[in-house]
């Protein structure tokens, strides 16, 4: 660094660097290698778009994306053995790569791989789930011409990688500024991906606009909270905020106003409670692989960030804010469970189920104990795989016009395809939290952590709401098995290799975490955040 | 050592003292900013609103500079006022400055509720901030402005402390660029791609489209400069195909004169030539006091392009 700046040392600003007053940040490249691989592969994918002829892009992009995720996974695994137990802070303390961050990275990479397999699938829908040219207006003659073609926007692969990279940074960000940039990096590609569906394009574009507008508002809330917290603590670093909140006679107004606004931004991304309004519309309108990606990975990132903010920066003041988050968790569970009952669309139903699950996750997140942390992270892992596979199954039930998502079309599906109905039943049972599935273990560890932390009333409410939510999962099962199929009902597409792999992955992990959760629980509980 | 010197020099600043020049500038710029904000709220015309907002932003930018934050001040002016506000104005001009928001209350009592809640929120915010900031001892500007000044220190933080978020921003920019291309670019060689002008004409005359000619454009240069103005047919009726589905068109009432003129109801075919002024005067006098009758009734006169 100094050799670089010495020739121009006459400049006062540069001489500062030369004199060594400015510290060049320590960069632990090995620790952040998974993130760098993912983001670097996204950039290479953009170059593919620029230089490869259109017919060859799909193959190259899929190969690159899968290879990048595998390489990032290998890098993560190789680092895991040498990683210090208390974690590493690198890049001048902007990233904190500790045990929870590594666990969440692993979760994100595996879930991202499943989502990418779904995105890459071209067997269920000829040409893939994505539109060939998004700029063509829906419903026009040109649109009909392109719908029949077998092309798709292969930009979705680098976009998905960018989103995934943003999520990984979000989980590890140790100051609010990095967290905000990561929030935008993960959101922007998702807004785009939502609007690129091949079928029902207006619905898809509407969902993208809704998500974009509401997401921009949520980001503004986050930023406002960040500004107030900076005003309070004089720093955006989480540790400095914790230190400032620890023992001063300053007015708490800025602290709690800042925390409140910050929490709105985070809870929005996790589709929690009263900040969930975008969830059903966006989950319904977005292309199903993107919905799966959002439902699984965005939730991991949002709760990973929330856990870190609450644990590292606001643990000392938890007595003041915990009541508010209690209320938010209750509202989220009630909204998800009760409104989920009234849904007539499978994708919307799973969307409301995700709101209810966000409430359960929040219970673990506000426990602020080691048990709560590991329980929440395990729940994220389990829920991600289950919901990924559930959306993949939803994508298989189709009519000539696209996916048949209305519940009435699912009547008697077990008679048409016993295998699909069986798989979906298993996934719904896991979402409901029946024993021998990962959903049960996830709920068990989260609720027991909450009980140990003295939140018994909340756990009782959560159990009641679990029972209510189980009702609408069971209703779908009853519909599939005990109704007569309609004559003009949907057909079940035989999935290609990619979708079959994603569903198999989801179902196997759901089963595995249900019967033998110890290894994942051990890993999730292997250490706390680097303070 | 240098830091110590600067600290001593800025001791007055650190104590929160405000110099006379700064106070004068504040009392000029502060009311201007508030005025701009109010003007933005109460201006009827969307373009005026945008310009009022630009006044507020400019005042804030200058205030930042006076408070020894030159980088922030210039960014405020260049990025917000220069780029974002002007983009906003472009959009307004494209959509048509005539088209304004509907003033019908969709939700009953919405405006009252919004006013009460807005004032309540403002009171809450001001009192909370006042309480929060009254007990705080200002850190002063010594730290941020030491060693080469504010801008140099910002640059230094970007490349040291905040290197990672700064680099991460590039991912954001790449995403934005891809997004713009994905949403806007059509490949004319792909199936369903855009046709060239020539192919389009041939296809039209072969009957592949509903009509051989393009849709009539809006009546932009007839009497107004907005795409919201519908085109008129020879009999004075509005050409329905010239109306955009997504933009609310100028109401027919405001076009009544043009319609009357096109349909030949005006009893003076040679109005702009000699003595037709009294024939159309009262008609124009009520709606367009500013224009002479001759320009008001002549569709071909250059003056007809200007509409109030």
Interface residues (C-beta under 8 A of the other chain):
Chain A: X12 X13 X16 X17 X21 X22 X23 X24 X25 X39 X42 X43 X46 X49 X54 X91 X92 X93 X94 X95 X132 X133 X134 X135 X136 X141 X142 X143 X144 X145 X146 X148 X149 X151 X153 X155 X158 X159 X162 X165 X166 X169 X177 X178 X180 X181 X182 X184 X185 X188 X189 X191 X192 X195 X196 X231 X232 X234 X249 X250 X251 X253 X254 X257
Chain B: X128 X129 X131 X132 X133 X135 X136 X139 X147 X148 X149 X151 X152 X155 X156 X160 X161 X162 X163 X164 X165 X168 X169 X171 X172 X174 X175 X176 X178 X179 X181 X182 X183 X184 X185 X186 X187 X190 X191 X192 X193 X194
